[in-house]
Amino acid sequence: MSDRKGKQIKHLSLRGIEEATRLRRLLDELDAFSLKEFRQSLGLSQEKLAALVKRSVRTVTRWEHKKMQPRITSLRKMIDKILQD
């Protein structure tokens, strides 16, 4: 592998780690704010949020009751929704 490609791969890996860290911090902030309030601020029902992030309503309920934490991919979809509006 060329040195240039190695640097590109390292850069992409670091960007992925940085993004994951930012999203995890957001999750920690959401923990204080309440996912339910966050969802409602977006004007979404549990059903609509579940469909948006391709998860079950039961999973969204578990997030809201802090039985589970959303995965980073689900957080990214929620953030994308915010940025679209």
PDB file of N, CA, C and O in Angstrom:
ATOM      1  N   MET A   1       0.841  -1.167   0.000  1.00  0.00           N
ATOM      2  CA  MET A   1       0.000   0.000   0.000  1.00  0.00           C
ATOM      3  C   MET A   1       0.891   1.236   0.000  1.00  0.00           C
ATOM      4  O   MET A   1       1.881   1.307   0.729  1.00  0.00           O
ATOM      5  N   SER A   2       0.522   2.206  -0.829  1.00  0.00           N
ATOM      6  CA  SER A   2       1.324   3.419  -0.890  1.00  0.00           C
ATOM      7  C   SER A   2       1.146   4.230   0.391  1.00  0.00           C
ATOM      8  O   SER A   2       0.154   4.093   1.107  1.00  0.00           O
ATOM      9  N   ASP A   3       2.134   5.074   0.654  1.00  0.00           N
ATOM     10  CA  ASP A   3       2.095   5.924   1.845  1.00  0.00           C
ATOM     11  C   ASP A   3       0.880   6.857   1.789  1.00  0.00           C
ATOM     12  O   ASP A   3       0.244   7.117   2.810  1.00  0.00           O
ATOM     13  N   ARG A   4       0.566   7.352   0.598  1.00  0.00           N
ATOM     14  CA  ARG A   4      -0.576   8.273   0.425  1.00  0.00           C
ATOM     15  C   ARG A   4      -1.888   7.571   0.773  1.00  0.00           C
ATOM     16  O   ARG A   4      -2.723   8.131   1.483  1.00  0.00           O
ATOM     17  N   LYS A   5      -2.069   6.350   0.274  1.00  0.00           N
ATOM     18  CA  LYS A   5      -3.294   5.607   0.570  1.00  0.00           C
ATOM     19  C   LYS A   5      -3.389   5.293   2.055  1.00  0.00           C
ATOM     20  O   LYS A   5      -4.471   5.349   2.639  1.00  0.00           O
ATOM     21  N   GLY A   6      -2.269   4.968   2.655  1.00  0.00           N
ATOM     22  CA  GLY A   6      -2.248   4.694   4.091  1.00  0.00           C
ATOM     23  C   GLY A   6      -2.687   5.910   4.888  1.00  0.00           C
ATOM     24  O   GLY A   6      -3.445   5.793   5.851  1.00  0.00           O
ATOM     25  N   LYS A   7      -2.200   7.092   4.476  1.00  0.00           N
ATOM     26  CA  LYS A   7      -2.593   8.332   5.160  1.00  0.00           C
ATOM     27  C   LYS A   7      -4.079   8.613   4.969  1.00  0.00           C
ATOM     28  O   LYS A   7      -4.747   9.064   5.900  1.00  0.00           O
ATOM     29  N   GLN A   8      -4.608   8.348   3.757  1.00  0.00           N
ATOM     30  CA  GLN A   8      -6.035   8.561   3.495  1.00  0.00           C
ATOM     31  C   GLN A   8      -6.890   7.644   4.363  1.00  0.00           C
ATOM     32  O   GLN A   8      -7.896   8.070   4.931  1.00  0.00           O
ATOM     33  N   ILE A   9      -6.484   6.392   4.459  1.00  0.00           N
ATOM     34  CA  ILE A   9      -7.234   5.432   5.278  1.00  0.00           C
ATOM     35  C   ILE A   9      -7.189   5.856   6.743  1.00  0.00           C
ATOM     36  O   ILE A   9      -8.209   5.817   7.431  1.00  0.00           O
ATOM     37  N   LYS A  10      -6.020   6.259   7.220  1.00  0.00           N
ATOM     38  CA  LYS A  10      -5.881   6.702   8.610  1.00  0.00           C
ATOM     39  C   LYS A  10      -6.765   7.921   8.855  1.00  0.00           C
ATOM     40  O   LYS A  10      -7.427   8.013   9.888  1.00  0.00           O
ATOM     41  N   HIS A  11      -6.774   8.864   7.897  1.00  0.00           N
ATOM     42  CA  HIS A  11      -7.594  10.068   8.025  1.00  0.00           C
ATOM     43  C   HIS A  11      -9.076   9.704   8.093  1.00  0.00           C
ATOM     44  O   HIS A  11      -9.805  10.236   8.930  1.00  0.00           O
ATOM     45  N   LEU A  12      -9.523   8.808   7.223  1.00  0.00           N
ATOM     46  CA  LEU A  12     -10.926   8.396   7.233  1.00  0.00           C
ATOM     47  C   LEU A  12     -11.272   7.677   8.528  1.00  0.00           C
ATOM     48  O   LEU A  12     -12.364   7.860   9.065  1.00  0.00           O
ATOM     49  N   SER A  13     -10.362   6.868   9.031  1.00  0.00           N
ATOM     50  CA  SER A  13     -10.604   6.168  10.290  1.00  0.00           C
ATOM     51  C   SER A  13     -10.723   7.154  11.437  1.00  0.00           C
ATOM     52  O   SER A  13     -11.608   7.026  12.284  1.00  0.00           O
ATOM     53  N   LEU A  14      -9.834   8.136  11.467  1.00  0.00           N
ATOM     54  CA  LEU A  14      -9.887   9.146  12.520  1.00  0.00           C
ATOM     55  C   LEU A  14     -11.169   9.958  12.437  1.00  0.00           C
ATOM     56  O   LEU A  14     -11.771  10.276  13.463  1.00  0.00           O
ATOM     57  N   ARG A  15     -11.594  10.297  11.221  1.00  0.00           N
ATOM     58  CA  ARG A  15     -12.859  11.033  11.063  1.00  0.00           C
ATOM     59  C   ARG A  15     -14.019  10.208  11.585  1.00  0.00           C
ATOM     60  O   ARG A  15     -14.921  10.746  12.226  1.00  0.00           O
ATOM     61  N   GLY A  16     -14.009   8.909  11.320  1.00  0.00           N
ATOM     62  CA  GLY A  16     -15.066   8.037  11.810  1.00  0.00           C
ATOM     63  C   GLY A  16     -15.083   7.974  13.331  1.00  0.00           C
ATOM     64  O   GLY A  16     -16.146   7.986  13.951  1.00  0.00           O
ATOM     65  N   ILE A  17     -13.914   7.909  13.913  1.00  0.00           N
ATOM     66  CA  ILE A  17     -13.814   7.880  15.374  1.00  0.00           C
ATOM     67  C   ILE A  17     -14.284   9.210  15.960  1.00  0.00           C
ATOM     68  O   ILE A  17     -15.000   9.236  16.961  1.00  0.00           O
ATOM     69  N   GLU A  18     -13.876  10.314  15.330  1.00  0.00           N
ATOM     70  CA  GLU A  18     -14.307  11.631  15.817  1.00  0.00           C
ATOM     71  C   GLU A  18     -15.815  11.776  15.722  1.00  0.00           C
ATOM     72  O   GLU A  18     -16.447  12.299  16.640  1.00  0.00           O
ATOM     73  N   GLU A  19     -16.401  11.319  14.623  1.00  0.00           N
ATOM     74  CA  GLU A  19     -17.848  11.398  14.467  1.00  0.00           C
ATOM     75  C   GLU A  19     -18.549  10.533  15.515  1.00  0.00           C
ATOM     76  O   GLU A  19     -19.538  10.954  16.116  1.00  0.00           O
ATOM     77  N   ALA A  20     -18.042   9.350  15.723  1.00  0.00           N
ATOM     78  CA  ALA A  20     -18.638   8.464  16.725  1.00  0.00           C
ATOM     79  C   ALA A  20     -18.556   9.089  18.111  1.00  0.00           C
ATOM     80  O   ALA A  20     -19.491   8.980  18.904  1.00  0.00           O
ATOM     81  N   THR A  21     -17.436   9.743  18.401  1.00  0.00           N
ATOM     82  CA  THR A  21     -17.278  10.409  19.697  1.00  0.00           C
ATOM     83  C   THR A  21     -18.272  11.550  19.846  1.00  0.00           C
ATOM     84  O   THR A  21     -18.888  11.707  20.900  1.00  0.00           O
ATOM     85  N   ARG A  22     -18.432  12.352  18.788  1.00  0.00           N
ATOM     86  CA  ARG A  22     -19.411  13.456  18.834  1.00  0.00           C
ATOM     87  C   ARG A  22     -20.819  12.920  19.025  1.00  0.00           C
ATOM     88  O   ARG A  22     -21.585  13.463  19.820  1.00  0.00           O
ATOM     89  N   LEU A  23     -21.169  11.866  18.309  1.00  0.00           N
ATOM     90  CA  LEU A  23     -22.506  11.296  18.439  1.00  0.00           C
ATOM     91  C   LEU A  23     -22.723  10.693  19.825  1.00  0.00           C
ATOM     92  O   LEU A  23     -23.821  10.777  20.374  1.00  0.00           O
ATOM     93  N   ARG A  24     -21.691  10.094  20.384  1.00  0.00           N
ATOM     94  CA  ARG A  24     -21.816   9.524  21.726  1.00  0.00           C
ATOM     95  C   ARG A  24     -21.999  10.641  22.752  1.00  0.00           C
ATOM     96  O   ARG A  24     -22.752  10.482  23.712  1.00  0.00           O
ATOM     97  N   ARG A  25     -21.310  11.774  22.553  1.00  0.00           N
ATOM     98  CA  ARG A  25     -21.529  12.924  23.448  1.00  0.00           C
ATOM     99  C   ARG A  25     -22.953  13.425  23.333  1.00  0.00           C
ATOM    100  O   ARG A  25     -23.578  13.779  24.332  1.00  0.00           O
ATOM    101  N   LEU A  26     -23.468  13.455  22.108  1.00  0.00           N
ATOM    102  CA  LEU A  26     -24.854  13.863  21.905  1.00  0.00           C
ATOM    103  C   LEU A  26     -25.783  12.920  22.659  1.00  0.00           C
ATOM    104  O   LEU A  26     -26.753  13.357  23.278  1.00  0.00           O
ATOM    105  N   LEU A  27     -25.489  11.644  22.605  1.00  0.00           N
ATOM    106  CA  LEU A  27     -26.305  10.673  23.328  1.00  0.00           C
ATOM    107  C   LEU A  27     -26.285  10.955  24.824  1.00  0.00           C
ATOM    108  O   LEU A  27     -27.316  10.866  25.491  1.00  0.00           O
ATOM    109  N   ASP A  28     -25.111  11.297  25.352  1.00  0.00           N
ATOM    110  CA  ASP A  28     -25.019  11.635  26.774  1.00  0.00           C
ATOM    111  C   ASP A  28     -25.847  12.872  27.093  1.00  0.00           C
ATOM    112  O   ASP A  28     -26.501  12.937  28.134  1.00  0.00           O
ATOM    113  N   GLU A  29     -25.819  13.865  26.184  1.00  0.00           N
ATOM    114  CA  GLU A  29     -26.629  15.062  26.388  1.00  0.00           C
ATOM    115  C   GLU A  29     -28.115  14.729  26.300  1.00  0.00           C
ATOM    116  O   GLU A  29     -28.921  15.258  27.066  1.00  0.00           O
ATOM    117  N   LEU A  30     -28.470  13.858  25.373  1.00  0.00           N
ATOM    118  CA  LEU A  30     -29.868  13.451  25.248  1.00  0.00           C
ATOM    119  C   LEU A  30     -30.340  12.740  26.506  1.00  0.00           C
ATOM    120  O   LEU A  30     -31.508  12.827  26.883  1.00  0.00           O
ATOM    121  N   ASP A  31     -29.421  12.040  27.147  1.00  0.00           N
ATOM    122  CA  ASP A  31     -29.775  11.338  28.371  1.00  0.00           C
ATOM    123  C   ASP A  31     -30.292  12.337  29.409  1.00  0.00           C
ATOM    124  O   ASP A  31     -31.242  12.051  30.138  1.00  0.00           O
ATOM    125  N   ALA A  32     -29.660  13.503  29.465  1.00  0.00           N
ATOM    126  CA  ALA A  32     -30.104  14.527  30.411  1.00  0.00           C
ATOM    127  C   ALA A  32     -31.378  15.208  29.916  1.00  0.00           C
ATOM    128  O   ALA A  32     -32.212  15.623  30.720  1.00  0.00           O
ATOM    129  N   PHE A  33     -31.529  15.324  28.613  1.00  0.00           N
ATOM    130  CA  PHE A  33     -32.646  16.054  28.032  1.00  0.00           C
ATOM    131  C   PHE A  33     -33.902  15.210  27.907  1.00  0.00           C
ATOM    132  O   PHE A  33     -35.006  15.753  27.946  1.00  0.00           O
ATOM    133  N   SER A  34     -33.772  13.938  27.762  1.00  0.00           N
ATOM    134  CA  SER A  34     -34.869  12.998  27.568  1.00  0.00           C
ATOM    135  C   SER A  34     -35.163  12.824  26.085  1.00  0.00           C
ATOM    136  O   SER A  34     -35.525  13.766  25.379  1.00  0.00           O
ATOM    137  N   LEU A  35     -34.996  11.612  25.652  1.00  0.00           N
ATOM    138  CA  LEU A  35     -35.246  11.289  24.250  1.00  0.00           C
ATOM    139  C   LEU A  35     -36.695  11.573  23.879  1.00  0.00           C
ATOM    140  O   LEU A  35     -36.981  11.973  22.750  1.00  0.00           O
ATOM    141  N   LYS A  36     -37.603  11.368  24.814  1.00  0.00           N
ATOM    142  CA  LYS A  36     -39.014  11.633  24.533  1.00  0.00           C
ATOM    143  C   LYS A  36     -39.220  13.111  24.203  1.00  0.00           C
ATOM    144  O   LYS A  36     -39.899  13.442  23.231  1.00  0.00           O
ATOM    145  N   GLU A  37     -38.642  13.990  25.002  1.00  0.00           N
ATOM    146  CA  GLU A  37     -38.753  15.426  24.734  1.00  0.00           C
ATOM    147  C   GLU A  37     -38.102  15.774  23.397  1.00  0.00           C
ATOM    148  O   GLU A  37     -38.624  16.586  22.634  1.00  0.00           O
ATOM    149  N   PHE A  38     -36.970  15.157  23.129  1.00  0.00           N
ATOM    150  CA  PHE A  38     -36.266  15.383  21.869  1.00  0.00           C
ATOM    151  C   PHE A  38     -37.149  14.971  20.695  1.00  0.00           C
ATOM    152  O   PHE A  38     -37.302  15.722  19.731  1.00  0.00           O
ATOM    153  N   ARG A  39     -37.723  13.785  20.779  1.00  0.00           N
ATOM    154  CA  ARG A  39     -38.613  13.292  19.715  1.00  0.00           C
ATOM    155  C   ARG A  39     -39.788  14.235  19.528  1.00  0.00           C
ATOM    156  O   ARG A  39     -40.145  14.583  18.403  1.00  0.00           O
ATOM    157  N   GLN A  40     -40.383  14.644  20.633  1.00  0.00           N
ATOM    158  CA  GLN A  40     -41.535  15.544  20.551  1.00  0.00           C
ATOM    159  C   GLN A  40     -41.145  16.897  19.970  1.00  0.00           C
ATOM    160  O   GLN A  40     -41.933  17.510  19.250  1.00  0.00           O
ATOM    161  N   SER A  41     -39.936  17.369  20.274  1.00  0.00           N
ATOM    162  CA  SER A  41     -39.485  18.649  19.715  1.00  0.00           C
ATOM    163  C   SER A  41     -39.338  18.576  18.204  1.00  0.00           C
ATOM    164  O   SER A  41     -39.412  19.595  17.516  1.00  0.00           O
ATOM    165  N   LEU A  42     -39.127  17.363  17.686  1.00  0.00           N
ATOM    166  CA  LEU A  42     -39.054  17.164  16.238  1.00  0.00           C
ATOM    167  C   LEU A  42     -40.442  16.996  15.622  1.00  0.00           C
ATOM    168  O   LEU A  42     -40.595  16.941  14.401  1.00  0.00           O
ATOM    169  N   GLY A  43     -41.455  16.915  16.499  1.00  0.00           N
ATOM    170  CA  GLY A  43     -42.819  16.728  16.010  1.00  0.00           C
ATOM    171  C   GLY A  43     -43.088  15.317  15.529  1.00  0.00           C
ATOM    172  O   GLY A  43     -43.907  15.104  14.635  1.00  0.00           O
ATOM    173  N   LEU A  44     -42.395  14.345  16.126  1.00  0.00           N
ATOM    174  CA  LEU A  44     -42.534  12.957  15.690  1.00  0.00           C
ATOM    175  C   LEU A  44     -43.234  12.118  16.750  1.00  0.00           C
ATOM    176  O   LEU A  44     -43.005  12.286  17.948  1.00  0.00           O
ATOM    177  N   SER A  45     -44.077  11.227  16.297  1.00  0.00           N
ATOM    178  CA  SER A  45     -44.646  10.212  17.188  1.00  0.00           C
ATOM    179  C   SER A  45     -43.599   9.107  17.335  1.00  0.00           C
ATOM    180  O   SER A  45     -42.615   9.070  16.597  1.00  0.00           O
ATOM    181  N   GLN A  46     -43.821   8.218  18.287  1.00  0.00           N
ATOM    182  CA  GLN A  46     -42.915   7.074  18.418  1.00  0.00           C
ATOM    183  C   GLN A  46     -42.906   6.263  17.128  1.00  0.00           C
ATOM    184  O   GLN A  46     -41.857   5.793  16.686  1.00  0.00           O
ATOM    185  N   GLU A  47     -44.066   6.106  16.538  1.00  0.00           N
ATOM    186  CA  GLU A  47     -44.182   5.324  15.302  1.00  0.00           C
ATOM    187  C   GLU A  47     -43.366   5.958  14.169  1.00  0.00           C
ATOM    188  O   GLU A  47     -42.666   5.263  13.433  1.00  0.00           O
ATOM    189  N   LYS A  48     -43.468   7.289  14.041  1.00  0.00           N
ATOM    190  CA  LYS A  48     -42.732   7.959  12.961  1.00  0.00           C
ATOM    191  C   LYS A  48     -41.230   7.912  13.197  1.00  0.00           C
ATOM    192  O   LYS A  48     -40.457   7.709  12.260  1.00  0.00           O
ATOM    193  N   LEU A  49     -40.811   8.100  14.456  1.00  0.00           N
ATOM    194  CA  LEU A  49     -39.383   8.014  14.752  1.00  0.00           C
ATOM    195  C   LEU A  49     -38.877   6.595  14.479  1.00  0.00           C
ATOM    196  O   LEU A  49     -37.805   6.414  13.902  1.00  0.00           O
ATOM    197  N   ALA A  50     -39.643   5.606  14.890  1.00  0.00           N
ATOM    198  CA  ALA A  50     -39.256   4.210  14.652  1.00  0.00           C
ATOM    199  C   ALA A  50     -39.082   3.948  13.157  1.00  0.00           C
ATOM    200  O   ALA A  50     -38.119   3.305  12.740  1.00  0.00           O
ATOM    201  N   ALA A  51     -40.017   4.447  12.363  1.00  0.00           N
ATOM    202  CA  ALA A  51     -39.917   4.256  10.909  1.00  0.00           C
ATOM    203  C   ALA A  51     -38.706   5.003  10.347  1.00  0.00           C
ATOM    204  O   ALA A  51     -38.015   4.491   9.466  1.00  0.00           O
ATOM    205  N   LEU A  52     -38.450   6.203  10.850  1.00  0.00           N
ATOM    206  CA  LEU A  52     -37.334   7.023  10.376  1.00  0.00           C
ATOM    207  C   LEU A  52     -35.994   6.329  10.598  1.00  0.00           C
ATOM    208  O   LEU A  52     -35.130   6.340   9.721  1.00  0.00           O
ATOM    209  N   VAL A  53     -35.826   5.731  11.765  1.00  0.00           N
ATOM    210  CA  VAL A  53     -34.547   5.092  12.092  1.00  0.00           C
ATOM    211  C   VAL A  53     -34.562   3.584  11.851  1.00  0.00           C
ATOM    212  O   VAL A  53     -33.606   2.879  12.173  1.00  0.00           O
ATOM    213  N   LYS A  54     -35.664   3.109  11.280  1.00  0.00           N
ATOM    214  CA  LYS A  54     -35.813   1.690  10.933  1.00  0.00           C
ATOM    215  C   LYS A  54     -35.634   0.780  12.145  1.00  0.00           C
ATOM    216  O   LYS A  54     -34.889  -0.199  12.119  1.00  0.00           O
ATOM    217  N   ARG A  55     -36.344   1.142  13.199  1.00  0.00           N
ATOM    218  CA  ARG A  55     -36.381   0.355  14.419  1.00  0.00           C
ATOM    219  C   ARG A  55     -37.835   0.150  14.797  1.00  0.00           C
ATOM    220  O   ARG A  55     -38.716   0.788  14.220  1.00  0.00           O
ATOM    221  N   SER A  56     -38.099  -0.712  15.738  1.00  0.00           N
ATOM    222  CA  SER A  56     -39.475  -0.967  16.168  1.00  0.00           C
ATOM    223  C   SER A  56     -39.916   0.112  17.165  1.00  0.00           C
ATOM    224  O   SER A  56     -39.095   0.779  17.793  1.00  0.00           O
ATOM    225  N   VAL A  57     -41.228   0.256  17.285  1.00  0.00           N
ATOM    226  CA  VAL A  57     -41.779   1.172  18.282  1.00  0.00           C
ATOM    227  C   VAL A  57     -41.331   0.725  19.676  1.00  0.00           C
ATOM    228  O   VAL A  57     -41.051   1.553  20.542  1.00  0.00           O
ATOM    229  N   ARG A  58     -41.268  -0.566  19.877  1.00  0.00           N
ATOM    230  CA  ARG A  58     -40.823  -1.103  21.163  1.00  0.00           C
ATOM    231  C   ARG A  58     -39.401  -0.630  21.492  1.00  0.00           C
ATOM    232  O   ARG A  58     -39.099  -0.303  22.640  1.00  0.00           O
ATOM    233  N   THR A  59     -38.543  -0.598  20.488  1.00  0.00           N
ATOM    234  CA  THR A  59     -37.172  -0.128  20.698  1.00  0.00           C
ATOM    235  C   THR A  59     -37.160   1.340  21.085  1.00  0.00           C
ATOM    236  O   THR A  59     -36.445   1.733  22.006  1.00  0.00           O
ATOM    237  N   VAL A  60     -37.946   2.156  20.388  1.00  0.00           N
ATOM    238  CA  VAL A  60     -38.031   3.581  20.717  1.00  0.00           C
ATOM    239  C   VAL A  60     -38.533   3.755  22.152  1.00  0.00           C
ATOM    240  O   VAL A  60     -38.021   4.593  22.895  1.00  0.00           O
ATOM    241  N   THR A  61     -39.524   2.969  22.533  1.00  0.00           N
ATOM    242  CA  THR A  61     -40.042   3.021  23.904  1.00  0.00           C
ATOM    243  C   THR A  61     -38.942   2.681  24.903  1.00  0.00           C
ATOM    244  O   THR A  61     -38.824   3.322  25.947  1.00  0.00           O
ATOM    245  N   ARG A  62     -38.143   1.679  24.584  1.00  0.00           N
ATOM    246  CA  ARG A  62     -37.037   1.290  25.474  1.00  0.00           C
ATOM    247  C   ARG A  62     -36.008   2.413  25.593  1.00  0.00           C
ATOM    248  O   ARG A  62     -35.464   2.652  26.672  1.00  0.00           O
ATOM    249  N   TRP A  63     -35.743   3.104  24.474  1.00  0.00           N
ATOM    250  CA  TRP A  63     -34.832   4.245  24.532  1.00  0.00           C
ATOM    251  C   TRP A  63     -35.384   5.307  25.475  1.00  0.00           C
ATOM    252  O   TRP A  63     -34.663   5.851  26.311  1.00  0.00           O
ATOM    253  N   GLU A  64     -36.673   5.591  25.325  1.00  0.00           N
ATOM    254  CA  GLU A  64     -37.282   6.658  26.114  1.00  0.00           C
ATOM    255  C   GLU A  64     -37.346   6.317  27.604  1.00  0.00           C
ATOM    256  O   GLU A  64     -37.331   7.209  28.452  1.00  0.00           O
ATOM    257  N   HIS A  65     -37.416   5.044  27.911  1.00  0.00           N
ATOM    258  CA  HIS A  65     -37.437   4.626  29.314  1.00  0.00           C
ATOM    259  C   HIS A  65     -36.044   4.250  29.820  1.00  0.00           C
ATOM    260  O   HIS A  65     -35.880   3.715  30.916  1.00  0.00           O
ATOM    261  N   LYS A  66     -35.046   4.551  28.981  1.00  0.00           N
ATOM    262  CA  LYS A  66     -33.632   4.332  29.324  1.00  0.00           C
ATOM    263  C   LYS A  66     -33.302   2.876  29.629  1.00  0.00           C
ATOM    264  O   LYS A  66     -32.421   2.578  30.436  1.00  0.00           O
ATOM    265  N   LYS A  67     -34.019   1.982  28.973  1.00  0.00           N
ATOM    266  CA  LYS A  67     -33.726   0.553  29.090  1.00  0.00           C
ATOM    267  C   LYS A  67     -32.617   0.170  28.097  1.00  0.00           C
ATOM    268  O   LYS A  67     -31.896  -0.809  28.288  1.00  0.00           O
ATOM    269  N   MET A  68     -32.510   0.976  27.034  1.00  0.00           N
ATOM    270  CA  MET A  68     -31.506   0.778  25.980  1.00  0.00           C
ATOM    271  C   MET A  68     -31.033   2.146  25.516  1.00  0.00           C
ATOM    272  O   MET A  68     -31.701   3.153  25.751  1.00  0.00           O
ATOM    273  N   GLN A  69     -29.871   2.181  24.851  1.00  0.00           N
ATOM    274  CA  GLN A  69     -29.403   3.411  24.220  1.00  0.00           C
ATOM    275  C   GLN A  69     -29.422   3.223  22.713  1.00  0.00           C
ATOM    276  O   GLN A  69     -29.120   2.139  22.213  1.00  0.00           O
ATOM    277  N   PRO A  70     -29.781   4.287  21.983  1.00  0.00           N
ATOM    278  CA  PRO A  70     -29.767   4.176  20.522  1.00  0.00           C
ATOM    279  C   PRO A  70     -28.346   3.946  20.003  1.00  0.00           C
ATOM    280  O   PRO A  70     -27.371   4.412  20.593  1.00  0.00           O
ATOM    281  N   ARG A  71     -28.253   3.237  18.914  1.00  0.00           N
ATOM    282  CA  ARG A  71     -26.958   3.047  18.255  1.00  0.00           C
ATOM    283  C   ARG A  71     -26.593   4.318  17.517  1.00  0.00           C
ATOM    284  O   ARG A  71     -27.443   5.165  17.243  1.00  0.00           O
ATOM    285  N   ILE A  72     -25.341   4.433  17.208  1.00  0.00           N
ATOM    286  CA  ILE A  72     -24.848   5.625  16.523  1.00  0.00           C
ATOM    287  C   ILE A  72     -25.552   5.817  15.189  1.00  0.00           C
ATOM    288  O   ILE A  72     -25.834   6.954  14.810  1.00  0.00           O
ATOM    289  N   THR A  73     -25.846   4.739  14.464  1.00  0.00           N
ATOM    290  CA  THR A  73     -26.531   4.879  13.179  1.00  0.00           C
ATOM    291  C   THR A  73     -27.922   5.485  13.368  1.00  0.00           C
ATOM    292  O   THR A  73     -28.367   6.288  12.548  1.00  0.00           O
ATOM    293  N   SER A  74     -28.596   5.109  14.430  1.00  0.00           N
ATOM    294  CA  SER A  74     -29.918   5.675  14.708  1.00  0.00           C
ATOM    295  C   SER A  74     -29.813   7.146  15.085  1.00  0.00           C
ATOM    296  O   SER A  74     -30.638   7.962  14.672  1.00  0.00           O
ATOM    297  N   LEU A  75     -28.796   7.479  15.870  1.00  0.00           N
ATOM    298  CA  LEU A  75     -28.582   8.887  16.223  1.00  0.00           C
ATOM    299  C   LEU A  75     -28.301   9.721  14.982  1.00  0.00           C
ATOM    300  O   LEU A  75     -28.797  10.840  14.845  1.00  0.00           O
ATOM    301  N   ARG A  76     -27.497   9.160  14.077  1.00  0.00           N
ATOM    302  CA  ARG A  76     -27.175   9.885  12.848  1.00  0.00           C
ATOM    303  C   ARG A  76     -28.447  10.174  12.053  1.00  0.00           C
ATOM    304  O   ARG A  76     -28.600  11.270  11.513  1.00  0.00           O
ATOM    305  N   LYS A  77     -29.348   9.219  11.975  1.00  0.00           N
ATOM    306  CA  LYS A  77     -30.600   9.430  11.247  1.00  0.00           C
ATOM    307  C   LYS A  77     -31.455  10.498  11.921  1.00  0.00           C
ATOM    308  O   LYS A  77     -32.105  11.294  11.244  1.00  0.00           O
ATOM    309  N   MET A  78     -31.455  10.517  13.262  1.00  0.00           N
ATOM    310  CA  MET A  78     -32.206  11.557  13.965  1.00  0.00           C
ATOM    311  C   MET A  78     -31.607  12.929  13.682  1.00  0.00           C
ATOM    312  O   MET A  78     -32.335  13.899  13.470  1.00  0.00           O
ATOM    313  N   ILE A  79     -30.281  13.006  13.679  1.00  0.00           N
ATOM    314  CA  ILE A  79     -29.606  14.275  13.402  1.00  0.00           C
ATOM    315  C   ILE A  79     -29.888  14.719  11.982  1.00  0.00           C
ATOM    316  O   ILE A  79     -30.136  15.900  11.739  1.00  0.00           O
ATOM    317  N   ASP A  80     -29.853  13.791  11.041  1.00  0.00           N
ATOM    318  CA  ASP A  80     -30.168  14.119   9.653  1.00  0.00           C
ATOM    319  C   ASP A  80     -31.583  14.701   9.553  1.00  0.00           C
ATOM    320  O   ASP A  80     -31.818  15.634   8.785  1.00  0.00           O
ATOM    321  N   LYS A  81     -32.496  14.165  10.308  1.00  0.00           N
ATOM    322  CA  LYS A  81     -33.885  14.658  10.321  1.00  0.00           C
ATOM    323  C   LYS A  81     -33.913  16.109  10.800  1.00  0.00           C
ATOM    324  O   LYS A  81     -34.613  16.945  10.228  1.00  0.00           O
ATOM    325  N   ILE A  82     -33.150  16.399  11.851  1.00  0.00           N
ATOM    326  CA  ILE A  82     -33.105  17.770  12.377  1.00  0.00           C
ATOM    327  C   ILE A  82     -32.552  18.715  11.319  1.00  0.00           C
ATOM    328  O   ILE A  82     -33.095  19.797  11.101  1.00  0.00           O
ATOM    329  N   LEU A  83     -31.479  18.306  10.668  1.00  0.00           N
ATOM    330  CA  LEU A  83     -30.827  19.165   9.678  1.00  0.00           C
ATOM    331  C   LEU A  83     -31.706  19.404   8.449  1.00  0.00           C
ATOM    332  O   LEU A  83     -31.584  20.438   7.792  1.00  0.00           O
ATOM    333  N   GLN A  84     -32.574  18.471   8.142  1.00  0.00           N
ATOM    334  CA  GLN A  84     -33.465  18.625   6.996  1.00  0.00           C
ATOM    335  C   GLN A  84     -34.548  19.660   7.260  1.00  0.00           C
ATOM    336  O   GLN A  84     -34.981  20.357   6.342  1.00  0.00           O
ATOM    337  N   ASP A  85     -34.984  19.763   8.506  1.00  0.00           N
ATOM    338  CA  ASP A  85     -36.084  20.667   8.863  1.00  0.00           C
ATOM    339  C   ASP A  85     -35.644  22.078   9.102  1.00  0.00           C
ATOM    340  O   ASP A  85     -36.470  22.938   9.410  1.00  0.00           O
TER     341      ASP A  85
END
